[in-house]
Amino acid sequence: NELSRKFCSEIDCAKSLRTDCLDCELEIPLWDKICGECGANQIELKDVLLQDYQTAINSAEELLGNFAFDDAMAALTTVLESTREFAVEIVNDAKALLQRIGDEQELQHRRRDEATVLADKQWREQDYRSVRQTLEKIPIALRSQDCGEQLRAAIENETLVKQLGVEIQNAVKQRKYEGLIANCKSYLVLKPNDQAVLALLGKLTAKIKEEQEKEYRVNAAILKDDWKTALAIDPRNKIAMQLKAADEQAKAIDAALRQGDWEQVLTLNPNHAEAMKMKREVEKLLQIKTALSRLDWETALNLDPSNITGLEMRDVCIAGNLRDGKWEYVLSLDPKNAEALEMKAEAEKCRRIAPFLSIGDFESILEIDSSNEVALEMRDA
């Protein structure tokens, strides 16, 4: 071809013999290695451009591997828009990669949609473990917000189901029923069709109802002080056992009181009023006996004014003092003693007469005591 031609003269070719400079983009002959306008080295620029295209393809490959399909396609845009003859092969590579990206995107989206449908089905079946496994197969880049939330919920539910299941099993093995019903109900919120837990909850509910009925019967018996019936229903009921102990103690106390065994009564009940009264009586009798043994009839009578022995000892004492003329002491013991009162009256009469005797005033004496022998003799004289 002549240098002035713009297209190939061969009929089976007829391609353009002109191209744009890779730097200034002005038209130059296809075979020029150096741009006649800007002096740019076309060979070097070609190598740089091909390297840039290859980098774009490599980047798209990496993005494809990370399931970033839109970004991978965008990375190929510059390559796919190239019309350079020397880039035909690499452009074809980019087109092939673009096709592969589209195919992979379609495949992965289909798989994602299928996994999402399956996970929804598994969720309705409360199979949270399978939901997690299904959704985890979806690449993170392809998970929607709903998918991510469902996966998190499935993980939480799976963990909680496992935890509650272990707690329920351990509680049943160890026969620790406190809080078991609450755990069963929480478990059934997540796994409402679990027949084993449903059966367990039914048994627990029936047992609680039975316990409530038993407690009602026990309380009714206790209100009537019927500890026998209460213990027959619940042998370990503390209130019924206390009532039984109190009843047995009361019977033992009654038996001891009938026998006068106040010491035994106070052993059973240190504050028992009747036993304490009996104890005081015994102690008083002992004090009286001790006082009488010392002839201390006054102390004996202070303790028991009706004590016969004390009264007899007092009478003996009074009689002796009367014989000795100690009417004052007798009256201190018995203010109403007739003999002592007579002795007192006589003593008072003598006291009144004594002054008149000293002066011989028999008249005054006879006024006091008309039978006074001394006064009568003085009168006769």
C-alpha positions in Angstrom: 0.0 0.0 0.0 1.1 3.5 -0.7 1.9 5.7 2.2 -0.8 8.1 1.3 -3.6 5.5 1.3 -6.0 5.4 4.3 -7.3 1.9 3.6 -5.8 -1.3 2.4 -5.9 -1.8 -1.4 -6.5 -5.6 -1.1 -10.1 -6.4 -1.8 -10.2 -9.1 0.8 -8.9 -6.7 3.5 -9.9 -3.1 2.9 -9.0 -2.3 6.6 -8.1 1.2 7.8 -4.4 2.0 7.5 -4.8 4.8 10.0 -5.0 4.8 13.8 -5.0 7.3 16.7 -1.9 8.1 18.5 -2.0 6.3 21.9 -1.0 9.6 23.6 -2.3 12.7 21.7 -5.0 10.7 19.9 -4.3 12.4 16.5 -4.5 10.2 13.4 -1.2 8.6 12.4 -0.3 5.8 9.9 -0.8 2.4 11.3 2.8 1.4 10.9 4.3 4.5 12.6 6.2 3.6 15.8 6.7 7.2 16.8 3.9 9.7 16.6 4.7 12.4 14.0 2.7 15.0 16.0 3.7 14.4 19.6 6.7 12.1 19.3 5.1 9.4 21.6 6.6 5.9 21.4 3.7 3.8 20.2 5.3 0.5 21.0 5.9 1.5 24.7 2.4 2.9 25.0 0.9 -0.2 23.5 2.7 -2.4 26.0 1.5 -0.2 28.9 -2.1 -0.2 27.5 -2.1 -4.0 27.2 -0.7 -4.3 30.7 -3.5 -2.1 31.9 -6.1 -4.3 30.1 -4.6 -7.4 31.7 -4.7 -5.8 35.1 -8.3 -5.0 34.6 -9.0 -8.6 33.6 -7.1 -9.9 36.7 -9.1 -7.5 38.9 -12.3 -8.8 37.4 -11.2 -12.4 38.0 -10.6 -11.5 41.7 -13.9 -9.7 42.0 -15.6 -12.7 40.4 -14.0 -15.0 43.0 -15.5 -12.8 45.7 -18.9 -12.9 44.0 -18.8 -9.1 43.3 -20.4 -9.6 39.9 -21.3 -5.9 39.2 -17.9 -4.7 40.2 -16.2 -7.4 38.1 -18.3 -6.3 35.0 -17.4 -2.7 35.7 -13.7 -3.5 35.9 -13.9 -4.9 32.3 -15.6 -1.8 30.8 -12.3 -0.1 29.6 -11.1 -3.3 28.0 -14.4 -4.0 26.3 -14.7 -0.5 24.9 -11.2 -0.8 23.2 -11.2 -0.8 19.3 -7.4 -1.2 18.9 -6.3 -3.9 16.5 -3.5 -4.9 18.7 -6.0 -5.5 21.6 -8.4 -7.7 19.8 -7.2 -10.9 21.6 -7.3 -9.4 25.0 -10.7 -7.8 24.3 -11.9 -11.3 23.3 -10.6 -12.6 26.6 -12.5 -9.8 28.4 -15.7 -10.7 26.5 -15.3 -14.4 27.5 -14.8 -13.4 31.1 -17.8 -11.1 30.9 -19.9 -14.1 29.7 -18.5 -16.2 32.5 -19.3 -13.5 35.0 -22.9 -13.3 33.8 -23.2 -17.1 33.9 -21.8 -17.3 37.4 -24.0 -14.5 38.6 -27.1 -16.2 37.2 -26.0 -19.5 38.8 -25.2 -18.0 42.2 -28.4 -16.0 42.3 -30.4 -19.1 41.5 -28.6 -21.0 44.2 -29.2 -18.2 46.6 -32.9 -18.0 45.8 -33.2 -21.8 46.2 -31.3 -21.7 49.5 -33.5 -18.9 50.7 -36.7 -20.9 49.9 -35.2 -24.0 51.5 -34.2 -22.0 54.6 -37.8 -20.6 54.9 -39.2 -24.1 54.8 -36.7 -25.3 57.4 -37.5 -22.3 59.6 -41.2 -23.2 59.5 -40.2 -26.7 60.6 -38.1 -25.1 63.5 -35.0 -26.8 62.2 -32.7 -23.9 63.1 -29.5 -25.9 62.6 -30.4 -26.7 59.0 -31.4 -23.1 58.5 -28.0 -22.0 59.6 -26.2 -24.6 57.5 -28.3 -23.7 54.4 -27.8 -19.9 54.7 -24.1 -20.2 55.5 -23.6 -21.8 52.0 -24.7 -18.5 50.5 -21.6 -16.3 49.9 -21.6 -13.3 52.2 -21.5 -10.9 49.3 -24.8 -12.4 48.0 -26.7 -12.4 51.3 -29.5 -9.9 51.5 -30.3 -8.0 54.7 -33.3 -10.3 55.4 -31.0 -13.3 54.8 -28.4 -12.0 57.2 -31.1 -11.4 59.9 -32.6 -14.8 59.4 -29.1 -16.4 59.7 -28.4 -14.5 63.0 -31.8 -15.5 64.4 -31.2 -19.1 63.4 -27.8 -19.1 65.2 -29.4 -17.6 68.3 -32.3 -20.0 68.3 -30.1 -23.0 67.6 -27.9 -22.0 70.6 -30.8 -21.4 72.8 -32.5 -24.7 71.9 -29.3 -26.6 72.6 -28.8 -24.8 75.9 -32.4 -25.3 77.0 -32.3 -28.9 75.9 -29.2 -29.6 78.1 -30.8 -27.8 81.1 -34.0 -29.8 80.7 -32.2 -33.1 80.4 -29.9 -32.3 83.5 -32.9 -31.2 85.5 -34.8 -34.4 84.8 -31.8 -36.6 85.6 -31.1 -34.8 88.8 -34.9 -34.5 89.7 -34.6 -30.7 90.1 -38.0 -29.5 89.0 -37.7 -25.8 90.0 -37.8 -23.7 86.9 -38.2 -26.7 84.6 -41.7 -25.8 83.4 -40.5 -22.3 82.4 -37.6 -23.9 80.5 -40.0 -26.3 78.7 -42.3 -23.5 77.7 -39.3 -21.4 76.4 -38.1 -24.4 74.5 -41.5 -25.1 73.0 -41.7 -21.4 71.8 -38.8 -22.4 69.5 -39.7 -26.0 68.9 -43.5 -26.3 69.4 -43.7 -29.7 67.8 -41.1 -31.5 70.1 -43.2 -34.4 71.3 -40.7 -35.4 74.1 -40.8 -31.9 75.7 -44.6 -31.6 75.1 -45.0 -34.9 77.0 -42.7 -33.8 79.8 -44.5 -30.5 80.1 -47.8 -32.4 80.4 -46.4 -34.6 83.1 -45.0 -31.6 85.0 -48.3 -29.7 84.7 -50.2 -32.8 86.0 -47.8 -33.2 88.8 -48.1 -29.5 89.9 -51.9 -29.8 89.8 -51.6 -33.0 92.0 -49.2 -31.2 94.4 -51.6 -28.2 94.6 -54.5 -30.5 95.4 -52.4 -32.3 98.0 -51.3 -29.0 99.5 -54.9 -27.8 99.7 -56.0 -31.0 101.5 -53.0 -30.8 103.9 -53.8 -27.1 104.7 -57.5 -28.0 105.2 -56.5 -30.7 107.7 -54.0 -28.4 109.5 -56.7 -25.7 109.9 -58.7 -28.4 111.8 -55.6 -29.4 113.8 -55.9 -32.8 112.2 -52.2 -33.5 111.9 -52.8 -37.2 111.4 -54.6 -36.7 108.1 -52.1 -34.0 107.1 -49.2 -36.4 107.7 -51.0 -39.2 106.0 -51.1 -37.0 102.9 -47.7 -35.4 103.3 -45.4 -37.2 105.8 -42.8 -34.4 105.6 -45.1 -31.4 106.2 -43.4 -29.3 108.8 -46.5 -27.7 110.3 -48.2 -31.0 110.7 -45.1 -32.4 112.3 -45.1 -29.5 114.7 -48.8 -30.0 115.5 -48.0 -33.7 116.2 -45.2 -32.8 118.5 -47.3 -30.3 120.3 -50.1 -32.8 120.7 -47.8 -35.5 122.0 -46.2 -33.0 124.4 -49.7 -31.9 125.7 -50.6 -35.6 126.3 -47.3 -36.2 128.1 -47.9 -33.1 130.2 -51.4 -34.1 131.1 -50.1 -37.6 132.2 -47.4 -36.0 134.3 -49.8 -33.6 135.9 -52.1 -36.4 136.9 -49.1 -38.0 138.6 -48.1 -34.7 140.2 -44.7 -34.9 138.3 -44.3 -31.2 137.9 -40.6 -31.7 137.2 -41.3 -33.7 134.1 -43.9 -31.1 133.0 -41.4 -28.3 133.3 -38.9 -30.4 131.4 -41.4 -30.5 128.5 -42.6 -26.9 129.0 -40.5 -24.7 131.3 -43.3 -22.0 131.2 -46.2 -24.3 132.1 -48.3 -22.3 134.6 -49.8 -25.2 136.6 -46.5 -27.0 136.9 -44.8 -23.8 138.0 -47.6 -23.4 140.6 -47.0 -26.9 141.8 -43.3 -26.3 142.0 -43.9 -23.2 144.1 -46.2 -25.2 146.4 -43.6 -27.9 146.9 -40.9 -25.4 147.5 -43.2 -23.6 150.1 -43.9 -26.9 151.8 -40.2 -27.6 152.0 -39.6 -24.2 153.5 -42.4 -24.7 156.0 -41.0 -28.1 157.0 -37.5 -26.6 157.4 -38.9 -23.8 159.5 -41.0 -26.2 161.7 -37.9 -28.4 162.2 -36.2 -25.3 163.7 -39.4 -24.6 165.8 -39.7 -21.4 163.7 -43.5 -21.5 163.7 -43.7 -17.8 162.8 -41.9 -18.3 159.5 -44.1 -21.4 158.8 -47.3 -19.4 159.5 -46.1 -16.5 157.3 -45.8 -19.0 154.5 -49.0 -20.8 155.3 -51.3 -19.1 157.9 -53.4 -22.2 158.1 -50.6 -24.7 158.8 -51.9 -26.9 161.6 -48.5 -27.7 163.1 -47.5 -24.1 163.1 -50.8 -23.1 164.7 -50.3 -25.7 167.4 -46.8 -24.5 168.1 -48.1 -20.9 168.3 -50.8 -21.9 170.8 -48.2 -23.7 173.0 -46.1 -20.5 172.8 -49.1 -18.3 173.7 -50.0 -20.6 176.6 -46.5 -20.4 178.0 -46.4 -16.7 177.8 -49.8 -16.4 179.4 -48.5 -18.4 182.3 -45.6 -16.1 182.6 -47.9 -13.0 182.4 -46.5 -11.9 179.1 -49.8 -10.7 177.8 -48.3 -8.0 175.6 -46.3 -10.6 173.6 -49.4 -12.8 173.4 -51.4 -9.9 172.0 -48.7 -9.2 169.4 -49.3 -12.8 168.3 -53.1 -12.9 168.8 -54.6 -9.4 169.2 -58.0 -11.0 170.0 -56.8 -13.5 172.7 -59.4 -13.2 175.5 -57.1 -14.2 178.4 -54.4 -11.8 177.3 -57.0 -9.0 176.9 -58.2 -9.7 180.5 -54.6 -9.5 181.7 -54.1 -6.3 179.8 -57.3 -4.8 181.3 -56.2 -5.9 184.8 -52.8 -4.4 184.3 -54.3 -1.1 183.1 -56.6 -1.1 186.2 -53.7 -1.6 188.5 -51.8 1.2 186.8 -54.7 3.6 187.4 -55.2 2.5 191.0 -51.5 2.7 192.0 -51.4 6.5 192.4 -54.5 6.5 194.6 -53.1 3.7 196.8 -50.0 5.8 197.6 -52.2 8.5 199.0 -54.9 6.3 200.6 -57.7 7.5 198.3 -59.8 4.4 198.7 -62.9 6.2 197.3 -61.2 6.8 193.9 -59.9 3.2 194.0 -63.4 1.8 194.6 -64.8 3.8 191.7 -62.2 2.1 189.5 -62.5 -1.3 191.1 -65.4 -1.7 193.6 -64.0 -5.0 194.7 -60.5 -4.0 195.5 -59.7 -5.6 198.8 -57.1 -3.1 199.8 -59.5 -0.2 199.2 -62.3 -2.0 201.1 -60.0 -2.6 204.1 -59.0 1.1 204.0 -62.7 2.1 203.9 -63.6 -0.2 206.8 -60.7 1.1 208.9 
